[in-house]
C-alpha cells in the first residue's frame, strides 16, 4: 500500500503506484479539474508524475503562487508554439517566467510588428481552446542535441550542448510543438486562458552584446480574467504616472545620448532634488551622523584589497594616469574606511556614524537603463556605522525606526521587511553569523514588524535587512538596506583600541534609506503622479493677477511669501485668469492665489488648491500660516 499524506494531515492509502492526477480525482472531481501540478515531498511535479512510495502531497491549483508561476511558464511555451505556427523559420531560444508574466526570445529574419503581435496572441487563444495535452518525455543529452539540430533549432541545440553529456534532458510537447524544459507544466493548454502580449524588445543571445540581437516578446498571464484586467488597468495608471513622461511635462529633467545613463536636471527638478537632499542631511544631523565627502577616483590597489577589482570590475569605469590605474567609485564604503583610519580610534568613539551624499558610477548595460530609475551615475544617501558586535542590535533598532519615519514623511507607510541570511560561500565563524542574524531579526521584532527570511541571500561577508516600500499602485521598490559586514574593515586594516588596550577590527554596518536619490525621486514622482506634496513641490505657490491693475499687489504677496521661504512665482501675463489657472493646474502646483481688485482692496487672496479645490478668500497672512502648517506636516 502507498500512503499519501495531504496538507491537512489526513492520509489516503492506495494499492499501487499512481499519478498526482489520480490522487486529485480520488479527492473529488472539482479538484481533479482544477489541478495544475502537485508538490510531492515539497518538490513541484506534473500531474502526470507517478508516486510509487509513501509521500506528502499538495495539489497545486491556480489559487496557489506556484500555480500562477506554472501558468506563466506554460504560457511562454504557448507563445513559442504560436510563433512557430505563424513563422516557421523563426528559431526559439529561452522563455522564462518574470515578475507578472513571461518572455520568450526568438531569432527571426525581420522585426516583429504590432500586427504580428496581435496575430500571435490570437493564435495563442486558438491553440489554448484546442486544449491539447502537455506531454513530457526524457532523452539523453546527445540524442536531444541531434533532435533539435534536425529541427533547425540551433539555439536549442547549443543550450542542450552545454549540459553535461551524462545527463538526460526533459522535453515537453503540446500538439505540433516540442520544447526543452525542466518543467513542470500545466496538464493541457486549456488551462491557459487569461493572457496578453505586451511588447517586443531587443535582447542579445545569452545576454552578451557580442552575440546576435534576438527579439524578445513580453507577455503577462493570470489565473482569472479579473486579475488580468486589474493588472492591465494598473499598467494604464502606471503609464500616466511614468516619471519619464512627467519629467518632460513638468520640466524636471531630461536624458541625453551625449551622456547615456546620467541625468540633466532642470531648475524645477533640481529644486526637488535639493529638498530631498536637505531633508536627508537633517536626518544625518539629528541622528548622530557626521557628514563626510570622499574622492571620486580611487587607485586600483584599493579595489583589489576590497575584492571589487576581481568581482565587480566589469561594472566599474576605469581610467589611467601616469601609469597608474584608477576606477570611478561604484560605492562609498572603502572611502569611509580610509577616513576612519585617520588617527587613532578608541572604543569610546564607537559607534561612529559617517554619512555621505556620494556620487557613484556603475557601468550598467544600455538595455538595463530606465529613465532616472536605473542610471550609470547616481548619488546615494550612503551611511556607514563603525561599531562593536554588541552594538549591532541597538543600532539596527534605531535605524529601522528612523527609516520608517523617513518613508512616512515621503508618503510611504506600507513597508516589507526581509532578512537575508548566510550563503553557503561565506567568510567568518558560525558564531559571528549567529550573532549578526539574531541581531537583525531581534531589531525587527523590537520594531513590532513582521518579516520574512530569505535563506542564503546574504552577502558573503554578512547578513542584511532589505526594506521594500509599496507605492500607490501596489508596486514594490526595494530601497533601504542594513548590511552587517565583518570583512571590509579587516581587509583594509581598520582598527580601534578596545577597552583592554588590544587592537580590534570594527564591525561595519552599511546602510541606506532612500538609496539612489535619482531612483527615489523617480519613485516619488510616480507615487504622487507628479503632484508632489507642498514641502517637495518645486513651485509651491503661484500668485496670478486678473488684470494689470493688481500687478503691484501680486508682487507684494509673492515677495512676502518668498521672505517666509516659500517657493512662489508670479503670473502677471495678459491672459484670462481661467487660462492661467488651467495651465498651472496642469503643472500640478499645490496652491494658486488669484488676486483681483477686491483682494487688493482687502489685503486678501482667493485660494485654489490642487485638485480644483476652491478654498475661498482669506487674508494673505492667514494663507501663509496655512501653507506653513501644510509644509511642516509634510502632507
N, C-alpha and C positions, 0 to 999 in steps of 0.2 A: 504494500500500500504506500501511496505517496501522500504526505500530509502538507497541505498548503495553509500557511498562517496569514490571515488577512490583517489589514491595518487596525481594525478594531479589536484585535486579539482573538477573534473567532478562528476556528480551524475547520478545514474541509478535507476529507480523505477521498482518494481516487485509486482505483485498482491498478492503473498503469500510467505510463508517461502520457502527458497531454500538453496542449499548447495554452498560451495565455488566453487566446480567444475562447478555448474550451472552458476555462475556468470562469471567464466573464459570462458565458452563456449559461453556465450552471447556476450563477447567482441570479440572473434574470435577463429577459430579452431587451430591456431598456439599456442595461449596462453593456450587453453584447453589441448593441447598435452604436453606442457612443464610445466604445473603447478605441483608443488610438494606439496604445502601446501598453507595456507593463514594466514594472520595476521588480526584478527578481533579485532578492537579497541586496537591494539598493542599486542594482545595475539596470539601466534603461534598455529594453529589448523590444523587438517587434511583437505584434500579437501572434505571429506565426511561430514564435520561439517555443521550442519544446522544453518542458520541465520534466526531468527524469529522476529527480530526487527531492526530498523534503526541502521546502523553501518558504521564505516570506515573500508575499506578492502584493503589490498595489496595482490596481488597474488605473491607467492614465487616461483621462478624458480631456476635452477642450477647456474644462474649468480649471485645470492644473497649469502651473507655469511651464512644466515640462511639455504638456500637451500643446501649448501655444508655440513653443520653440519647434516642436515636431511639425506643426502646421506650416510654419515659415520655412523650415528646411525642405519640406516636401514641395512647397510652392516654388522654391527656387528650381527644383528639378522639373516641375511642370512648366516653368518658364523656358528652360532649356529644351524641353520636349517640343513646345510650340515653336520656338525659333528654328529648330531642325526641320519641323514640318513645313514651315514657310520659306526658310532659307537653307536648303540642304547643304550648300557649300560652306556655311558657317561652321567654325570649329569651336567646340565647348572647352572651357578651361576649369575654372573653380566657381563655386556658388555657395558661399557660407551664409549663415544667419547673422544679422547685425541687430542693433537696437531698433526695435519697432518694425523690423522687416528682414530683408534679404537683398543680395545682389547676385548677379552671375556675369562673368566676363566672357566675351566672345571675340574671336578673330574673324573678321569679315572684310570683303574687298572694298566696301564703301561704308560711309557712316549711316547708322540707322536714323531714320527721320521720325518726327512726331506721328506721321501716318503709319509708319512701320510699327511704332509702339502701340498704337490703337489696334492694329491688326493682330499683333502678338497677344495682347490682352484678350481680345475677342476669341482667338483660337484657344487660349488657356481655358476660357469658360466652356468652350465646346468640348475640350478634352476632359474637363472635370465632370461634365454631365454624362460622359460615357461610363464613368465610374469603373474604370479599368483597375484590376488588381495590381498592387505593387509587390513584385516578387523578388526575393533575394537568392543569389547563388554565390558560390565561392570558387575562385580559380587560383592556381599557382601564379606567382608573380610574372614569370616569363611568358606563360600562356596568356595572361591578361594583356601584357605589352603587345604581343603578336596580334591579339584580337583587336585592340584599338588601332594599331597601325593598319590593319586590314580595313578598318572603317574609315581610314584617312584622318583619324583624330590624333594628330601627332603631339598635341599638348598633353592630352590624357596619357599617352604612351610615355611621355617624358616624366610626368608626375609619378606614374607607377614604376618607372625605371629607377627612381630614386629610393624606392622601398627595398630593404634587404632581400636578396634573392631567395632566401629560405622561407620567406613569409608568403602566406596566402592573402588574397585581397577579396573584398566583397563587392558585388555589383548588384544594382537594383534596376529592375525592368518594369516599365509601365507601358503597355501597348507596344509600339514600334521603337521606343526609346529605351536605351540602357545606359546607365551612368555608373562610374566608380563612386563608392561611398561607404563609409563605415556604418552608416545608419544609426539608429533605426529610422523607419519612416511610417507614415500613416498606412493603414492596410489597403486603401484604394483611393483613387483620385477624386471620388465623390465626396470625400471629407474636406476638400479644398474648395470653398465657395465664396469666401469674402476677402478679396484681394484687389489690389490696384497697382499698376506700374506707374512709377513716379517720374523717372528721368533717365537720360543716358549721359554718361561721362567717360572721359578717357582714363585708362589705368595701364601702367606698364606691366608686362608679363613678369610675375614674381616680384613685383614692386621695385624692379631695377630699371633705372632710366636708360640703361644701355640696351635694354631689350625692346621688343616690338610694343607699340602702343595698341592696347586692346580696347574694346568698347564694353563698358560696364553698365548694365541695365539694373536700376534700383527698383524695388517694389516693396509694398507693405502687405501684410496678411494678418487677419484677425479671426477670432473664434466665432464672432457674431456680426451680423450686418450693422447692429447698433454700435458696436465697438469700432468698426471700420469708419462709420460716419463720424463718430466723436473724434477720432484721430484726424480725419480729413478736415473737420471743422477747426480743430486745434491748429493744424498746419496753415489754414487760411488766416487765422488770427495771428499766428507767428509771422506770416509773411507781412502783414500790416505792421507788425512790431519790429521787423528786421532792422537791426541797428545800422546796417549799411545804407538802407533806403532812408531811414530817419536822419542819419548823419548828413546826407546830402540835403534833404528837405529843410532841416533846421540849421544848416550851415555850421556844423560842428567840426567836421574833419573831412579829409579825403585821402585816398591811397593813390600812389603814382608809380608807374613802372620804372621811373628813374631810380627808385629805391624800394624794390619789392619787399613786402613784409615789414614795412615800417609805416608810421602814421604821420601825416601832416596835419597838425592841429590848427584849426582856425580860432579866431579870438573867442567865440562863444564856447567852442569845445574845450579850449584851454582854461576857460573860466571854470567849467565843470571839473576839469582835472584838478585845478587848484583847490576847489572846495573839498574834494576827496582827499587830496594830499594833506591839506592843512588840518582837516579833521583827524586823519591818522597821525599827524605829527603831535596833536594834542593828546591822542591816545598814548603815544610814546611817553610824553612828558608827565602825564598823570599816573602812569603805571610803572615808574621806576626804570625806564629805558633811557640810555644815553645814545643820542643820535651820532652816528659816525659816517664817514664817507671814504670809500676805498677807490683805488685806481681802476680804470677800465681794462688796461692791458697788463697781463702778468706773465712772467717768464715760464717757458715750457717746463723747467725743472720743478716748479711748484705743482703744476698739474700732474707731473709724473709722481710726485710724492703723495698726492691725494688719491691717485688711481684714475683720475679723469682722462689722462692722456691715452691710456690703454683702452678704457671702457667707453669713452664719450667723444673721442677725437673727431669722428665724422660729423658730429653736431656742433663743432666749435669752429669759429672763424679764426684763422691763424695769419700771422704776418712775420716778417723778418726785418731786422735792422742790425747793422754792424755785426753780421754773422751770428746773431742770437735769435732764437725762435721764441715767439710770444703767441698768446691767444687772448682774444677778447673774452672776458669772463662770461660764462653761461650761468653762473650763480655767485653769490657773495660770500659763501662760507669761508673759503681759505683766507680771504682778505681780513675777515673778522678775527680769525685766529692769529694772523700776523699782528693785528692791533693788540690783541690780548697779551701777546708775548712781550710787548714793550714794557719793560720794568718788571719788578718782582710782584707777584700777586700772592696774597695770603688767603687762607680760608675765611678770614674776616671780610674779605672783599666779595665773597660769593653769597648769593647768586649775583653775577654780573650780567646785566642785560644790555646788549647792543641792538640798535635798530638802524636801518638804512633804507632810503629810497634808492635802491641800487639799480643802475642801468645795466641790463644783461642782454646778451646776444646769443641766439641759438640758430644754427643753420638748418631750419626746418625745410622739408621738401616743398616745392612750389605747390604741389597738389594738396598739401595739408594746410595751406594758408587760408584764413577765413576772416575777412574784414579786420576788425581790431580784436577779435576773439582769439585768433591764432596768428601770431606775428613772429618776426625774427628779432626785432629789437623791442624791449619792453622794460618797464620799471616795476620792481616788486616792493611791497611793504615788508621787507625782509627783516627778520629778527633772530638773534641767537642768544641763548641763555647759557652761560657757563656756570655749572653748579656741581655739587656733590651728589652721590647716589641718593642720599637721604632727602634731598631737596626736590627730586623728580615729582613726587606726588603733590606736594603743596603748590609747586609751580604750575603743574598741569591743571589743578583745580582752579587756580586763579586765572589761568589762560582761557579755559573754557567759558568761565563767567564773562570775561572780557569780550571774547568773540561773540557770545550771544547778544551782548549789549550793542556791539558794533553792527551786527546784522540787523538787529531790531531798528536801530536808527536809520538804516538804509532801506527799511521796509520789508525785511525778510524775517519771518518768525518760525517757519517750518524748516527744521534742520534735521538731517540724518547723520548718524554717528556710526563710524566703523573703526574697529581696532584691527590692524593688520599685524599678524603675529609672525614668529620666527620662520624663515625659509630653511630648506634643507642645507643650502650652501650659505654658511654664516660664519662670523667670527665671534669670539667671546664665549665665556663659560655659560653653561645652562643656568647656573646660579644668578648671573647677571641678567640673563634674558628673563628668568622668572621674576626678578625684582622689577625690571622695566615694564614687562607686560602687566604685572599686578598693579603697578603704579598708574598706568594708563587706564586700566579698567576701573580701578577704585576712584580715579579722578572723575570719571563719567558717572559712576554710581553716586558719588558725593554731589554731583551736579543735578541728580534726580532725572537723568535721561536714559532712555533705552538705547541700546547699541547692538550691533551685530559683530560677529567675529569673522574675519577674512583669513582663514588659516594659511600660513605660508606666504602671505602677501607683503610681509615686512621687508625692509631693506636688509642687505647682508650685514649691516652694522648695528641694526636695532629696529624695534617695532615702531609703529606710528598710529596716530589717530587721524582719520580723514573726516573732515566736516563738509557735508554736502547740503547746499540750500536748494529749496524748491521755489520756483518762481510762480507768477500769477497763472501760468498755463500748465502748471504741474511738472514742468521740465526740471531736471536735476543738474546742478552745477557744482562740481567739487572745487571748492575754493580754498578753504582753510586746511592747515595741516599742523601737526605737532609730532616731530620725529625725535626719537631718542638715539643719540649717536655716541658710542663708546670708542669709535675708531679714529676719526679725523684729527682730534686734538692730539692723540697719541702719535699718529703718523707724522704730524708736523711738530712734535716735541713741545707741545704747550703744557706748562706745569703750574701748580700753585704750591705754596708751603702749607702743609697740613698742620693741625693743632699740635701734633707730636714732633714737629720740625722736619718731617720727611717730605720728599717731593712726590706729588701725585698728579696724574692727568685728570683734568676736569671732565665731567660728562657734558656733552654739548647738546642742547635742545634746539632743533631747527624749527622755527615757527613762522607762519604767515597767515594773516587773517583774510585779506582780500586777494592776496597773491598778485598776479599781474594787474596793475592798475588799468592798463588798456582793456584787458579782458573784462575786468569788473565793471568798468564804465559801460562797455557793450552790454553786459548783463543788466545793468541799471536802466539803460535806455530801453531795452526790450521789456523789462519788468514793468516799467511805468509807461510803456508805449510812447516814449518821448516826452510825456508830461511829467517832468521831474518835480518833486516837491519843492516848495518855495526856497528852502535852505540850500538846495543844489542847483536850482534853475539858473542858467546863465544870465537871463534878464528876469528880474523878479517883478518889476512893475513898469508899465508903460503909461505915461501921462499924455493923454490925447486931447487937444483942443477942438472945439466945434467950429470956431471961426478965428480969424486973425486977432480979433479984439481980446481974446483970452490968452494970447501967447505969453505975455509977461507973467501973468498969474501961473500959467502952466510951468514956466521956468522956475518960478519961486517954489512951487510944490515939489518939483523934481530935485531942486537943489537942497531943499530941506530933507528929503528922503536920502539923498546921497550923503549928507552930513551924518545921518544915522547909520551909514554903512550899507544902505540898500542899493542894489544894482538896478538902477532905474534909467529909462531913456525917455526922450521927448518925441512926440509925433505932432509937429506943427504944420504938416503938409496941407495944401489947399485941396483936400479930398473930403467927401461926405463921411460923417462920423461912422455910419454903418459899415462903410468900406474899410475904415481903419480898424474897427472892432473885429471884423471878419478876418482881416489879414493877420492881426496879432493873435487872434484865437488860433489860427492855423499854425502859428509859431509856438503855440502851447505856453504862452506867457501866463503865469499864475494870476496876476491882477492887472486889469486895465482901469485906469482912473480917467473918467471923462469930465472935462471942465467946460462949462458954458457960462453965460452971463450970470445966472442965478448962483452957481457955485462960486464964481469970482466974487460976487457981492457978499456972500455969506461966509467965505473962507472955508468952503466945504468941497467935497469931491463926490461924484457919483461912481460907485464901485461895482465893477463887474468881475466876478471870479471865474476862473477857468471852468469849462463845462456849461457855459452860457447861463451862469447864475447871477442874477441881479441882486446885489446886497443892499441896494438903496443908497441914499445920500447920507454922508456923515462928515463930521469935521475932519479936516486933514490930520490933525493931531490924533484923533480917535483911530483913524485908519492906520497911522504909524504905530500905535500901540498894538492894534490887532495883528498887523504884519509881524511885529517883533515877537509876539506870542506864538504866532504860526511858525516862524523860523526857529525859535527856541525849542518848540515841541517836536520839531522835525516831522511834522505830519505830512 
